[in-house]
Amino acid sequence: MKSSRRLLTALVLVEVLRVPDSRPKVDAPKRSGGDGVPEVFCSDEQDSVPIDLERWRRLAIDALISQGIRGACELSLFFIDEETISDLNSEHMGKSGPTDVLAFPLDGVEVAETQGPGALTRGPARPHPDHDDMPTLLGDVLVCPAIAEKQAPTHAGTLDDEIALLVVHGILHILGFDHDNDENLAVMRAEELAILTKHHWNGTVPDGFQQGHNE
């Protein structure tokens, strides 16, 4: 399986670095890492559905920028199979069976500056690490194309629109959006439509498109 080591490392980071209830709220200031474009790492870990990684990487970057994300920030976007997402859904969400998308925010990361074995020989001209230059690890979004393909006809309408919706949906979860009540649901869906309209369809919402998730 391609890049499986990167996926394993990312999932380990989730367990080690995630702090409960640390995600920013919807009304919190958006993350900003200075000038520049956020970095999105994409990997296709399944073989059920052909995936255009560069296309979804571009949508992910556009979604981040639309939410005020700039500069030294990193997001990982994985496309995984049903078995893998079923295992993760059970382990992390306590739910049985596969799901369409999972989001694991890593914004609980704290940088600790420690002195290494050569600390006593550090010269005065050597600067301390600048934490502002370190990339912010936003988190991991995991999409299951096989599930997207199955639910597309009664959900987003087409497989293309379904994957686009799941990518954006996962990213908004990473940034603190949720659908735990009617008000938050309305806000999240409005943001999804705004991003998809501008960066996916480049126009109006197609007939038959639905955002509803049975979650």
Beta strands, then each sheet from edge to edge (+ up, - down):
strand 1: 39-44
strand 2: 73-79
strand 3: 101-105
strand 4: 136-143
sheet 1: 1+ 2+ 4+ 3-
end
